[in-house]
Amino acid sequence: MTRRLIHLLRLDGYFCVMAWVLAALLFINRLSSMVKLFMALYLRQELGLAIETVGWLLSAYGAGLLVGSMLGGLLSDHVPTARLTAALFFVSMWVLILLGVVTQVPLLAGLLLLSGAVDGAIRTLHQRLIMEYCDVAQRSRAQALSRVARNLGMAAAGVTGGVLAQTDFRWVFFGSAAMTLLALLWFVHTTWRRPVPIPDEKPDTASSSSQPYRDKPFLWLLAATVLLGMAFDTVYSTLGNYLRDYYRLSTEAIGWQFGLNALLVVSLQIPLSHWGERWGMRRQLVAGSLLLACGLGMLPLGAGLFYACLSTVIWTLGEALFMPPLNMLVMQHAQSGKSGQYFGLFFMSWSASALLSPVLGGQLYGHFGGHSVWLVSATLALMSIPLIYQATRSHEPVPLSGKTRKADSLS
């Protein structure tokens, strides 16, 4: 699989070195995401907070993501992306250290809000860096490599975080801070003085609209993104506590669920992308939504480690199907102009799920029990399907390039 990916990235005699640099950066940075994976368990198990309070605190992180995603896109139009990214890594490192020390709820809420804002901005800036340092024909391949690196990092974070949390939850925060510092040093070493070879594109006058707020298919896509994100985010905000309370799994076993998810995406993403290419983006999105609904909705119907793993496999297949075409559609819309706003609005919509899902999940969990969370999540995933049809029916985005569909399908 690795050799095949390298071959695809070398197509047409052009090799984007920065695709590998940014993928390595993303891998290192994703190792610090162990804090996100285990924050809900830490707040409830270590600090003894009520499940409703945990939901509200996690929603503060979601609120930060919401603001930071859009703010990062807007700032990148005025501040060099590389310098802005480095500054955000520096801030993130200190926020992670403070999260491992502070125990007062108001201070935790403020730190989680700031952490979400920084993470949201970095997420948006990563897309901007791909557009600035990789040729148009190489961007879909850079997206593929970044997705593999992202999930490899998540797999390592899930397993490492589970082991560290079993010893002492504070090591999760300090380990994440160390990984963020390493990401900062790598980024400064490889990118700080590297000139930007590819300026922003001018709006394409042939496109239906260069304004994201007037692009109706894009707005339908944002609505579908919110629902899919709310369904998917329960994996991070609720799954850990649910598996401990209802499945009686250990912290380490819960960590392996996150690791299994990431390893499956790494091993299956490229084959699924080629297989799904024959379907088209709409069918991939619909199939992914159905599998996500099935994988999450089945959780209340069984018990035990094997059944939990089976659920993880099914909703992971859904994630692997709907995420690439979702990102690809956004990038194609962004080609029409004002890419910072397009990416900012998309990640802002996805981040809205991190704001709404923990609150909704916490309230459902506290008042109706954990099973209700997954039934509602499955319903949200199914509700996104009509919106997907609206987003893909009346507008076909302009292709990223005249290259082969094989290259385009890898994003």
C-alpha positions as CSV (number, residue, x, y, z in Angstrom):
1,M,0.0,0.0,0.0
2,T,2.8,2.4,0.9
3,R,4.6,1.8,-2.4
4,R,1.4,2.4,-4.3
5,L,0.8,5.7,-2.5
6,I,4.3,6.8,-3.3
7,H,3.8,5.9,-6.9
8,L,0.6,7.9,-7.1
9,L,2.3,10.9,-5.5
10,R,5.0,10.7,-8.2
11,L,2.6,10.7,-11.1
12,D,3.5,12.9,-14.1
13,G,7.1,13.4,-13.0
14,Y,6.2,15.9,-10.3
15,F,6.8,15.2,-6.7
16,C,5.5,17.5,-4.0
17,V,8.1,17.3,-1.2
18,M,5.9,19.5,1.0
19,A,3.2,16.8,0.9
20,W,5.5,14.6,2.9
21,V,6.6,17.4,5.2
22,L,3.0,18.4,6.0
23,A,2.0,14.7,6.5
24,A,4.9,14.2,9.0
25,L,3.8,17.4,10.8
26,L,0.2,16.1,10.9
27,F,1.3,12.7,12.3
28,I,3.3,14.3,15.1
29,N,0.5,16.8,15.9
30,R,-2.1,14.0,15.9
31,L,-0.1,12.2,18.7
32,S,-1.2,15.1,20.9
33,S,-4.8,14.3,20.2
34,M,-4.7,11.7,23.0
35,V,-6.0,14.5,25.2
36,K,-9.2,14.8,23.1
37,L,-9.7,11.0,23.2
38,F,-9.4,10.8,27.0
39,M,-10.7,14.2,28.2
40,A,-14.2,12.9,28.9
41,L,-12.8,10.0,31.0
42,Y,-10.4,12.3,32.8
43,L,-13.1,14.8,33.7
44,R,-15.4,12.2,35.1
45,Q,-13.1,9.5,36.4
46,E,-10.3,11.6,37.8
47,L,-12.0,14.8,38.7
48,G,-15.3,13.2,39.6
49,L,-17.5,15.6,37.6
50,A,-21.1,14.8,36.7
51,I,-21.8,13.6,33.2
52,E,-23.8,16.7,32.4
53,T,-20.9,18.9,33.5
54,V,-18.5,16.9,31.4
55,G,-20.8,17.6,28.4
56,W,-20.8,21.3,29.0
57,L,-17.0,21.4,29.4
58,L,-16.5,19.5,26.2
59,S,-18.8,21.9,24.4
60,A,-16.5,24.7,25.4
61,Y,-13.8,23.0,23.3
62,G,-16.4,22.7,20.5
63,A,-17.1,26.4,20.8
64,G,-13.4,27.1,20.5
65,L,-13.2,24.9,17.4
66,L,-16.2,26.8,15.9
67,V,-14.5,30.2,16.3
68,G,-11.0,29.1,15.6
69,S,-11.8,27.4,12.3
70,M,-13.2,30.5,10.8
71,L,-10.7,32.8,12.4
72,G,-7.8,30.8,11.1
73,G,-9.1,31.0,7.6
74,L,-9.6,34.8,7.8
75,L,-6.2,35.5,9.5
76,S,-4.5,33.4,6.8
77,D,-5.6,36.0,4.2
78,H,-3.5,38.7,6.1
79,V,-0.7,36.8,8.0
80,P,1.8,34.4,6.4
81,T,0.4,30.9,7.0
82,A,3.6,29.4,8.1
83,R,4.3,32.0,10.8
84,L,0.7,31.8,12.0
85,T,0.9,28.0,12.3
86,A,4.1,28.1,14.3
87,A,2.6,30.6,16.7
88,L,-0.4,28.4,17.2
89,F,1.7,25.3,18.0
90,F,3.5,27.3,20.6
91,V,0.3,28.4,22.3
92,S,-1.2,24.9,22.1
93,M,1.8,23.4,23.9
94,W,1.3,25.6,27.0
95,V,-2.5,25.1,27.0
96,L,-2.0,21.3,27.1
97,I,0.4,21.7,30.1
98,L,-2.1,23.9,32.0
99,L,-4.9,21.4,31.3
100,G,-3.0,18.8,33.2
101,V,-2.5,21.0,36.2
102,V,-5.8,23.0,36.5
103,T,-8.7,21.3,38.2
104,Q,-11.2,24.2,38.7
105,V,-14.2,24.0,36.4
106,P,-14.3,27.6,35.3
107,L,-10.6,27.6,34.4
108,L,-10.9,24.2,32.7
109,A,-13.7,25.7,30.6
110,G,-11.6,28.7,29.6
111,L,-8.6,26.4,28.7
112,L,-10.8,24.1,26.7
113,L,-12.2,27.0,24.8
114,L,-8.7,28.3,24.0
115,S,-7.5,24.8,23.1
116,G,-10.4,24.4,20.7
117,A,-9.8,27.7,19.0
118,V,-6.1,26.8,18.4
119,D,-6.9,23.4,17.1
120,G,-9.6,24.7,14.8
121,A,-7.3,27.3,13.4
122,I,-4.5,24.8,12.8
123,R,-6.9,22.4,11.1
124,T,-7.9,25.2,8.6
125,L,-4.3,26.3,8.1
126,H,-3.2,22.8,7.2
127,Q,-5.5,22.9,4.2
128,R,-4.2,26.3,3.3
129,L,-0.6,25.1,3.5
130,I,-1.4,22.3,1.0
131,M,-2.9,24.8,-1.4
132,E,0.2,27.1,-1.0
133,Y,2.9,24.5,-1.3
134,C,1.5,21.8,-3.6
135,D,0.6,22.2,-7.2
136,V,-3.0,21.9,-8.1
137,A,-2.5,18.4,-9.7
138,Q,-0.8,17.2,-6.5
139,R,-3.3,18.5,-3.9
140,S,-5.6,15.5,-4.0
141,R,-2.6,13.2,-3.5
142,A,-1.4,15.4,-0.6
143,Q,-4.8,15.0,0.9
144,A,-4.6,11.3,0.7
145,L,-1.1,11.2,2.3
146,S,-2.3,13.6,5.1
147,R,-5.3,11.4,5.8
148,V,-3.1,8.3,6.2
149,A,-0.7,10.3,8.5
150,R,-3.6,11.7,10.5
151,N,-5.0,8.3,11.2
152,L,-1.6,6.7,12.0
153,G,-1.2,9.5,14.5
154,M,-4.6,8.8,15.9
155,A,-3.9,5.1,16.2
156,A,-0.7,5.8,18.1
157,A,-2.5,8.4,20.3
158,G,-5.3,6.0,21.2
159,V,-2.9,3.2,22.3
160,T,-0.3,5.5,23.9
161,G,-3.0,7.5,25.7
162,G,-4.7,4.4,27.1
163,V,-1.4,3.2,28.6
164,L,-0.5,6.6,30.0
165,A,-4.0,7.1,31.4
166,Q,-3.8,3.7,33.1
167,T,-0.7,5.0,34.9
168,D,-1.6,8.6,35.6
169,F,-4.0,10.8,33.6
170,R,-1.6,13.8,33.9
171,W,1.0,12.0,31.7
172,V,-1.6,12.2,28.9
173,F,-1.4,16.0,29.0
174,F,2.3,16.3,29.4
175,G,3.0,13.7,26.6
176,S,0.7,15.6,24.3
177,A,2.5,18.9,25.1
178,A,5.8,17.2,24.3
179,M,4.5,16.0,20.9
180,T,3.2,19.5,20.1
181,L,6.7,20.9,20.9
182,L,8.2,18.3,18.6
183,A,5.7,19.3,15.9
184,L,6.7,23.0,16.3
185,L,10.4,22.2,16.0
186,W,9.8,20.1,12.9
187,F,7.6,22.8,11.3
188,V,10.1,25.6,11.9
189,H,13.0,23.4,10.6
190,T,11.3,22.4,7.4
191,T,8.9,25.2,6.5
192,W,9.7,28.5,8.3
193,R,12.0,29.9,5.6
194,R,10.6,28.0,2.7
195,P,9.1,30.4,0.1
196,V,5.5,30.0,-1.0
197,P,5.7,28.8,-4.6
198,I,2.0,28.9,-5.4
199,P,-0.1,32.1,-4.9
200,D,-3.8,32.0,-4.2
201,E,-5.9,31.4,-7.3
202,K,-8.1,34.2,-8.6
203,P,-11.8,33.5,-8.6
204,D,-13.0,31.4,-11.5
205,T,-15.5,33.5,-13.4
206,A,-16.9,30.4,-15.0
207,S,-17.9,29.1,-11.6
208,S,-21.5,29.6,-10.3
209,S,-20.3,31.9,-7.5
210,S,-17.1,33.0,-5.9
211,Q,-19.0,33.9,-2.7
212,P,-19.5,30.9,-0.3
213,Y,-22.6,32.5,1.2
214,R,-24.3,32.5,-2.2
215,D,-23.2,29.0,-3.2
216,K,-26.4,27.1,-2.5
217,P,-25.0,23.5,-3.1
218,F,-22.1,24.4,-0.7
219,L,-24.6,25.6,1.9
220,W,-26.5,22.3,1.7
221,L,-23.2,20.6,2.1
222,L,-22.5,22.6,5.3
223,A,-25.9,21.5,6.7
224,A,-25.1,17.9,6.0
225,T,-21.7,18.4,7.5
226,V,-23.2,19.6,10.8
227,L,-25.5,16.5,11.1
228,L,-22.8,14.1,10.2
229,G,-20.4,15.8,12.6
230,M,-22.8,15.7,15.5
231,A,-23.4,11.9,14.9
232,F,-19.7,11.2,14.6
233,D,-18.5,13.4,17.4
234,T,-20.3,11.2,20.0
235,V,-17.4,8.8,19.4
236,Y,-15.1,11.2,21.2
237,S,-17.4,12.8,23.7
238,T,-19.4,9.8,24.9
239,L,-18.1,6.5,23.7
240,G,-15.4,6.2,26.4
241,N,-17.7,6.6,29.3
242,Y,-20.4,4.5,27.6
243,L,-18.1,1.5,27.1
244,R,-16.9,1.8,30.7
245,D,-20.4,2.0,32.2
246,Y,-22.3,-0.4,30.0
247,Y,-19.6,-2.7,28.5
248,R,-17.4,-2.7,31.6
249,L,-14.3,-2.2,29.4
250,S,-11.0,-1.0,30.9
251,T,-9.3,2.3,30.0
252,E,-6.7,0.4,27.9
253,A,-9.4,-1.5,26.0
254,I,-11.2,1.7,25.3
255,G,-8.0,3.1,24.0
256,W,-7.7,0.2,21.6
257,Q,-11.1,1.0,20.1
258,F,-9.7,4.4,19.0
259,G,-6.6,2.7,17.8
260,L,-8.6,0.1,15.8
261,N,-10.6,2.9,14.2
262,A,-7.4,4.7,13.1
263,L,-5.6,1.5,11.9
264,L,-8.7,0.5,9.8
265,V,-8.7,3.9,8.1
266,V,-5.0,3.7,7.3
267,S,-5.3,0.2,5.8
268,L,-8.6,0.6,4.0
269,Q,-8.7,4.3,2.9
270,I,-6.8,3.9,-0.4
271,P,-8.6,0.7,-1.5
272,L,-12.0,2.2,-0.6
273,S,-11.2,5.4,-2.5
274,H,-10.4,3.4,-5.6
275,W,-13.5,1.2,-5.2
276,G,-15.8,4.1,-4.4
277,E,-14.5,6.0,-7.5
278,R,-16.9,4.0,-9.6
279,W,-19.8,5.1,-7.4
280,G,-19.4,8.9,-7.5
281,M,-19.3,11.2,-4.6
282,R,-23.0,11.1,-3.8
283,R,-23.2,7.4,-3.4
284,Q,-20.0,7.3,-1.3
285,L,-21.5,10.0,1.0
286,V,-24.8,8.1,1.3
287,A,-23.2,4.8,1.9
288,G,-20.9,6.3,4.5
289,S,-23.8,7.9,6.3
290,L,-25.7,4.6,6.4
291,L,-22.8,2.6,7.8
292,L,-22.1,5.3,10.4
293,A,-25.8,5.1,11.5
294,C,-25.6,1.3,11.6
295,G,-22.3,1.1,13.5
296,L,-23.4,3.6,16.2
297,G,-27.1,2.5,16.4
298,M,-26.1,-1.1,17.1
299,L,-24.3,-0.3,20.3
300,P,-27.3,-0.6,22.6
301,L,-28.2,-4.0,21.2
302,G,-25.1,-6.0,22.4
303,A,-22.3,-6.2,24.9
304,G,-18.7,-7.3,25.3
305,L,-15.4,-6.5,23.7
306,F,-16.0,-8.4,20.5
307,Y,-19.3,-6.6,19.8
308,A,-17.7,-3.2,20.6
309,C,-15.0,-4.0,18.1
310,L,-17.6,-5.0,15.5
311,S,-19.4,-1.7,16.0
312,T,-16.1,0.2,15.6
313,V,-15.4,-1.6,12.3
314,I,-18.8,-0.7,10.9
315,W,-18.8,3.0,11.8
316,T,-15.1,3.2,10.7
317,L,-16.1,2.0,7.3
318,G,-18.7,4.7,7.2
319,E,-16.1,7.3,8.2
320,A,-13.7,6.1,5.5
321,L,-16.4,6.4,2.9
322,F,-17.9,9.8,3.6
323,M,-14.9,11.8,4.7
324,P,-12.8,11.8,1.5
325,P,-15.7,12.9,-0.9
326,L,-16.8,15.5,1.7
327,N,-13.3,17.1,1.8
328,M,-13.0,16.8,-2.0
329,L,-16.3,18.6,-2.6
330,V,-15.2,21.5,-0.3
331,M,-11.9,21.8,-2.1
332,Q,-13.6,21.9,-5.4
333,H,-16.0,24.6,-4.3
334,A,-13.0,26.5,-2.9
335,Q,-11.4,26.5,-6.3
336,S,-13.9,29.2,-7.4
337,G,-12.3,31.8,-5.1
338,K,-12.1,33.0,-1.5
339,S,-10.6,29.6,-0.4
340,G,-9.9,30.9,3.1
341,Q,-13.6,31.5,3.6
342,Y,-14.7,28.2,2.1
343,F,-12.4,26.2,4.2
344,G,-13.2,28.3,7.3
345,L,-16.9,27.9,6.9
346,F,-16.5,24.1,6.3
347,F,-14.4,23.5,9.4
348,M,-16.6,25.9,11.3
349,S,-19.6,23.8,10.4
350,W,-17.8,20.6,11.3
351,S,-16.6,22.1,14.6
352,A,-20.2,23.1,15.4
353,S,-20.8,19.4,16.0
354,A,-18.1,19.4,18.7
355,L,-20.0,22.2,20.4
356,L,-23.5,20.7,20.0
357,S,-22.8,17.0,20.3
358,P,-21.3,16.9,23.8
359,V,-24.2,19.0,25.3
360,L,-26.8,16.9,23.6
361,G,-25.1,13.7,24.4
362,G,-24.5,14.7,28.0
363,Q,-28.1,15.6,28.5
364,L,-29.4,12.5,26.9
365,Y,-27.0,10.3,28.8
366,G,-27.9,11.9,32.1
367,H,-31.7,11.9,31.7
368,F,-32.4,8.9,29.4
369,G,-29.4,6.7,29.8
370,G,-26.4,6.0,27.5
371,H,-28.4,3.9,25.0
372,S,-30.4,6.9,23.9
373,V,-27.2,8.7,22.7
374,W,-26.6,6.2,20.0
375,L,-30.2,6.0,18.8
376,V,-30.2,9.8,18.3
377,S,-26.7,9.7,16.7
378,A,-27.9,7.1,14.2
379,T,-31.0,9.3,13.4
380,L,-28.8,12.3,12.8
381,A,-26.6,10.4,10.3
382,L,-29.7,9.3,8.5
383,M,-31.1,12.8,8.4
384,S,-28.0,14.0,6.6
385,I,-28.9,11.9,3.5
386,P,-31.6,14.2,2.0
387,L,-29.2,17.1,2.5
388,I,-26.4,15.3,0.7
389,Y,-28.8,14.8,-2.3
390,Q,-29.5,18.5,-2.3
391,A,-25.8,19.3,-2.1
392,T,-24.9,17.1,-5.1
393,R,-28.0,17.4,-7.3
394,S,-28.0,20.9,-8.7
395,H,-24.3,21.7,-8.9
396,E,-21.3,19.7,-10.1
397,P,-18.1,21.4,-8.8
398,V,-15.4,22.2,-11.3
399,P,-12.7,19.5,-11.2
400,L,-9.4,20.3,-9.5
401,S,-7.5,19.6,-12.7
402,G,-7.7,17.8,-16.0
403,K,-5.8,14.9,-14.6
404,T,-7.1,11.4,-14.1
405,R,-10.1,10.6,-11.9
406,K,-7.8,8.2,-10.0
407,A,-5.8,11.1,-8.7
408,D,-8.8,13.1,-7.8
409,S,-10.4,10.3,-5.9
410,L,-7.6,10.0,-3.3
411,S,-8.4,13.2,-1.4
